[in-house]
């Protein structure tokens, strides 16, 4: 008695298993479709738009995009702090002696 399966039967089983497997791959990259509301600041909006790049990457590629966006947002905030503010109000007292 033989324990082997005839070749034709083995191929039929393999084809049936392949057809039974779903074509949807839950591990495949998929867009999150998160709405991004414009902030009004061009630098910030550009960084938020960059987040869409992560939609087409596997999960292990998200970290690089998120770090890049974080760096860009931090630079945008730093640039806001570096801008000169309004001029100081004039002094209300006379400096004559």
Buried (B, 14 or more C-beta within 10 A) or exposed (E): EEEEEEEEEEEEEEEEEEEEEEEEEEEEEEEEEEEEEEEEBEBBBEBBEBBBBBBEEEEEEBEEBEEBBEEBBEEBEEEEEEEEEEEEEEEEEEEEE
